[in-house]
């Protein structure tokens, strides 16, 4: 696995800690993911500080609302120097189209459609009233979103091969729910190893706690890159 395929999830409570990790590991990973926890606490200013480095930023907000509201949010975020921005595919075709239309014409931002959260398993899907399994729903949502012009997706590594098979024109396929062999599964339900995720067709894998909570994060990263293909 190449360094640029590894995204480090900065699931930490403070901007100070996030920036420390960015400075420490900027030469070892391909992208830093900032999610709701940090963005709600520190807002766009943290993204501006983070973007001063050379490593790209992935803003994972999973925008999900009526089309006009999501479009307005995308428009507000588009001046930030970010590589990826997530929206929820369950918002529907109109919302997805509105989000894409809201991006500036020459933007470098890649919208990623979140399919089914990796914390949800088939039992959860049944409880939520879905007739499809988690994997079937992920494929369905990706196909629907592709018809609306979306070219990037977030899915479980277990669905990666199916998405690449059904949607050969995918530009980016990002898989959370990735754990190095022997790591605690945590709150994820549908997981696999980084090596398997890449073999299944993922263009990028997201890993957070197994790296950040390790005694030697650098050694864990080196192991991930050396053990994966």
SVG drawing of the C-alpha trace seen along z (x, -y; Angstrom):
<svg xmlns="http://www.w3.org/2000/svg" viewBox="-39 -31 47 41">
<polyline fill="none" stroke="black" stroke-width="0.4" points="0.0,0.0 1.3,-3.4 1.6,-6.2 -0.8,-8.4 -3.5,-5.7 -3.4,-6.0 -5.8,-8.5 -5.2,-9.2 -8.5,-9.9 -7.8,-12.6 -10.4,-11.6 -9.0,-13.7 -10.6,-16.3 -8.5,-19.4 -7.0,-21.4 -3.6,-21.4 -3.5,-17.6 -4.7,-17.4 -2.0,-19.8 0.6,-17.9 -0.3,-14.7 -0.2,-16.5 3.2,-17.8 4.5,-14.5 3.1,-12.3 2.8,-14.5 5.6,-12.6 4.1,-9.2 0.4,-9.4 -1.3,-10.7 -4.2,-12.6 -5.6,-13.8 -9.3,-13.3 -11.0,-15.9 -14.5,-14.9 -17.5,-16.3 -15.8,-16.3 -13.0,-18.6 -15.0,-20.7 -17.7,-21.4 -15.1,-22.4 -12.9,-24.5 -14.6,-25.1 -13.1,-26.3 -10.1,-28.0 -8.7,-24.5 -9.0,-23.6 -7.1,-26.7 -4.3,-26.0 -4.2,-22.3 -4.1,-23.3 -0.8,-25.2 0.9,-21.9 1.6,-19.8 -0.6,-16.9 -4.2,-17.1 -7.2,-17.4 -10.3,-15.3 -13.3,-17.0 -15.7,-14.3 -19.0,-16.0 -21.4,-13.6 -23.8,-16.4 -27.4,-15.3 -30.3,-17.7 -32.7,-19.1 -30.9,-19.9 -30.8,-23.7 -29.3,-23.4 -26.6,-21.0 -25.8,-23.1 -25.4,-26.1 -23.2,-24.2 -21.0,-23.0 -20.8,-26.5 -19.7,-27.8 -17.0,-25.1 -15.7,-25.3 -13.2,-28.1 -11.3,-25.8 -8.3,-24.0 -9.6,-20.4 -9.3,-17.3 -12.4,-15.3 -15.8,-16.4 -18.5,-13.8 -22.2,-13.9 -24.8,-11.2 -26.1,-9.4 -29.3,-8.7 -30.1,-12.4 -31.3,-11.4 -30.5,-12.2 -31.7,-15.9 -29.5,-16.5 -26.5,-14.9 -27.0,-16.9 -27.4,-20.1 -24.2,-19.5 -22.2,-18.9 -23.6,-22.0 -22.7,-24.1 -19.0,-23.4 -17.0,-26.0 -16.2,-25.1 -12.5,-24.6 -12.5,-23.2 -10.1,-20.5 -12.6,-19.2 -13.8,-15.6 -17.3,-14.9 -17.6,-11.5 -20.9,-9.9 -21.3,-7.9 -23.3,-4.8 -23.8,-2.7 -21.9,-3.5 -19.4,-0.8 -20.9,-0.7 -24.1,0.7 -24.6,4.5 -27.5,6.4 -29.4,6.5 -29.2,2.7 -30.4,2.4 -33.4,4.5 -34.1,2.5 -34.1,-0.7 -36.6,0.8 -34.5,1.6 -35.3,4.7 -31.8,4.9 -28.6,6.1 -26.0,3.5 -24.0,4.6 -27.0,4.6 -28.0,1.1 -24.5,-0.2 -24.5,1.0 -28.0,-0.4 -27.1,-3.8 -23.8,-4.0 -25.6,-3.0 -28.3,-5.6 -25.7,-8.3 -23.6,-7.4 -26.6,-8.1 -26.6,-11.6 -23.0,-12.0 -21.2,-11.2 -17.8,-9.6 -16.5,-9.1 -17.8,-7.0 -17.2,-5.9 -18.1,-2.3 -17.1,0.6 -14.1,2.5 -16.4,5.5 -18.4,3.7 -15.4,2.2 -15.1,5.1 -18.8,5.0 -18.8,1.2 -15.9,1.4 -17.6,4.2 -20.9,2.3 -19.4,-1.1 -16.2,-0.9 -15.9,-4.7 -15.4,-5.4 -12.6,-8.0 -12.2,-7.5 -13.3,-4.7 -12.5,-5.4 -12.9,-2.7 -13.2,-3.2 -13.7,-0.2 -10.1,0.8 -8.1,2.4 -4.5,3.8 -4.4,7.5 -4.7,8.0 -6.3,4.6 -9.4,4.1 -12.5,3.8 -13.9,1.0 -17.3,-0.4 -17.0,0.9 -19.1,3.8 -18.0,4.4 -14.2,4.4 -11.1,5.9 -7.4,5.3 -5.8,2.6 -4.3,5.2 -7.6,6.7 -9.3,3.4 -6.8,2.4 -7.1,5.8 -10.9,5.3 -10.6,2.1 -10.3,-0.7 -8.3,-3.7 -7.8,-4.9 -8.2,-3.4 -9.0,-5.3 -7.3,-4.3 -7.4,-6.3 -7.3,-4.8 -5.0,-1.8 -2.4,-4.3 -3.0,-7.2 -3.3,-4.9 -0.2,-2.8 3.0,-3.1 4.8,-3.7 2.5,-5.2 5.3,-5.4 6.0,-1.7 2.3,-0.9 2.2,-3.0 5.4,-1.4 3.9,2.0 0.7,1.2 2.5,-0.1 5.0,2.8 2.4,5.5 -0.1,4.3 -0.1,4.6"/>
</svg>
